[in-house]
Structure formats: structure tokens, C-alpha cells
Amino acid sequence: MPKIVEIKDKQGKPTLHELIHRLNSMFESMVYRGEDKLNITLATISFCIAQLSDELGDKDVAQIVDQVLTQYLDKKVNK
């Protein structure tokens, strides 16, 4: 019978290159599915700042950043 190994035991810590590659793939997939790249970028920035603020325990910053970026989420890129 094969031995079952948990994924976290099989894989090492993700590298910066892997993180960037995965984020890029996610962006490309969402653009392919029809989402505007600006909206994806702003939502990602908002999420990352909120995560950082939560990690640091600063809830007020997360709310302010969400409010500021939310007003731009529906903007369209003029090309």
C-alpha cells in the first residue's frame, strides 16, 4: 500500500519567484475571463493591505484603504 504524504511535508517553503508566478497566472486567468486588469490590481492591493493591517493589528488602516480603493474598483481603463 502506498504511503500517504501530506503536501506541506512534500513541498518546501514557497519562493518569491513561485509567488510572483502564481499571482501572474491568476491575473492572466481573470483577464482572460473578462475582468478588467485595473480592477484586479486594485482589488489585489486592497486585499494585501488589509491582510498586512490585520497581521499588524491595525484595523482602522484596513477600513480606510478599503474605502479609498473601493471607489476605483468600477473604473474602466480607457485605451
VEXVO-299936 format. One record per residue (C-alpha): x, y, z; chain; residue number from 1. Coordinates in steps of 0.25 Angstrom, whole numbers, plus 2048, in hexadecimal, padded with zeros to 3 digits. Layout:
N
px=X py=Y pz=Z chain=A resi=NUM .
...
REM end
This chain:
79
px=800 py=800 pz=800 chain=A resi=1 .
px=806 py=80E pz=7FC chain=A resi=2 .
px=80A py=817 pz=807 chain=A resi=3 .
px=801 py=824 pz=809 chain=A resi=4 .
px=80A py=830 pz=80A chain=A resi=5 .
px=804 py=83E pz=80D chain=A resi=6 .
px=806 py=849 pz=803 chain=A resi=7 .
px=80C py=852 pz=80D chain=A resi=8 .
px=817 py=847 pz=810 chain=A resi=9 .
px=81A py=845 pz=802 chain=A resi=10 .
px=81B py=853 pz=7FD chain=A resi=11 .
px=825 py=85D pz=803 chain=A resi=12 .
px=822 py=86C pz=806 chain=A resi=13 .
px=81D py=873 pz=7FA chain=A resi=14 .
px=828 py=87C pz=7F3 chain=A resi=15 .
px=826 py=88B pz=7EF chain=A resi=16 .
px=827 py=886 pz=7E1 chain=A resi=17 .
px=81B py=87C pz=7E3 chain=A resi=18 .
px=813 py=886 pz=7EA chain=A resi=19 .
px=814 py=890 pz=7DE chain=A resi=20 .
px=812 py=885 pz=7D4 chain=A resi=21 .
px=805 py=881 pz=7DB chain=A resi=22 .
px=800 py=88F pz=7DC chain=A resi=23 .
px=803 py=892 pz=7CE chain=A resi=24 .
px=7FC py=885 pz=7C9 chain=A resi=25 .
px=7F0 py=889 pz=7D2 chain=A resi=26 .
px=7F0 py=897 pz=7CB chain=A resi=27 .
px=7F1 py=892 pz=7BD chain=A resi=28 .
px=7E5 py=888 pz=7C0 chain=A resi=29 .
px=7DC py=893 pz=7C5 chain=A resi=30 .
px=7DF py=89C pz=7BA chain=A resi=31 .
px=7DC py=890 pz=7B0 chain=A resi=32 .
px=7CF py=88E pz=7B7 chain=A resi=33 .
px=7CB py=89D pz=7B4 chain=A resi=34 .
px=7CF py=8A4 pz=7C1 chain=A resi=35 .
px=7D6 py=8B2 pz=7BF chain=A resi=36 .
px=7E5 py=8B1 pz=7C3 chain=A resi=37 .
px=7E3 py=8BF pz=7CB chain=A resi=38 .
px=7D8 py=8B9 pz=7D3 chain=A resi=39 .
px=7E0 py=8AC pz=7D6 chain=A resi=40 .
px=7EC py=8B5 pz=7DA chain=A resi=41 .
px=7E5 py=8BE pz=7E3 chain=A resi=42 .
px=7DD py=8B2 pz=7EA chain=A resi=43 .
px=7EA py=8AB pz=7EC chain=A resi=44 .
px=7F1 py=8B7 pz=7F2 chain=A resi=45 .
px=7E5 py=8B9 pz=7FB chain=A resi=46 .
px=7E5 py=8AB pz=800 chain=A resi=47 .
px=7F4 py=8AB pz=802 chain=A resi=48 .
px=7F4 py=8B8 pz=80A chain=A resi=49 .
px=7E8 py=8B3 pz=812 chain=A resi=50 .
px=7F0 py=8A6 pz=815 chain=A resi=51 .
px=7FC py=8AD pz=819 chain=A resi=52 .
px=7F4 py=8B6 pz=823 chain=A resi=53 .
px=7ED py=8AA pz=829 chain=A resi=54 .
px=7FB py=8A4 pz=82B chain=A resi=55 .
px=7FF py=8B0 pz=832 chain=A resi=56 .
px=7F2 py=8B2 pz=839 chain=A resi=57 .
px=7EF py=8BF pz=833 chain=A resi=58 .
px=7E0 py=8BE pz=82F chain=A resi=59 .
px=7DE py=8CD pz=82C chain=A resi=60 .
px=7E8 py=8CD pz=821 chain=A resi=61 .
px=7E1 py=8C1 pz=81A chain=A resi=62 .
px=7D4 py=8C8 pz=81B chain=A resi=63 .
px=7D9 py=8D5 pz=815 chain=A resi=64 .
px=7E1 py=8CE pz=80A chain=A resi=65 .
px=7D5 py=8C6 pz=806 chain=A resi=66 .
px=7CC py=8D3 pz=806 chain=A resi=67 .
px=7D6 py=8DA pz=7FD chain=A resi=68 .
px=7D9 py=8CF pz=7F3 chain=A resi=69 .
px=7CA py=8CB pz=7F2 chain=A resi=70 .
px=7C7 py=8D8 pz=7EB chain=A resi=71 .
px=7D0 py=8D4 pz=7E0 chain=A resi=72 .
px=7CC py=8C5 pz=7DE chain=A resi=73 .
px=7C2 py=8C8 pz=7D4 chain=A resi=74 .
px=7CA py=8D2 pz=7CB chain=A resi=75 .
px=7CD py=8CD pz=7BD chain=A resi=76 .
px=7DB py=8CE pz=7B7 chain=A resi=77 .
px=7DA py=8D8 pz=7AB chain=A resi=78 .
px=7E3 py=8D2 pz=7A0 chain=A resi=79 .
REM end
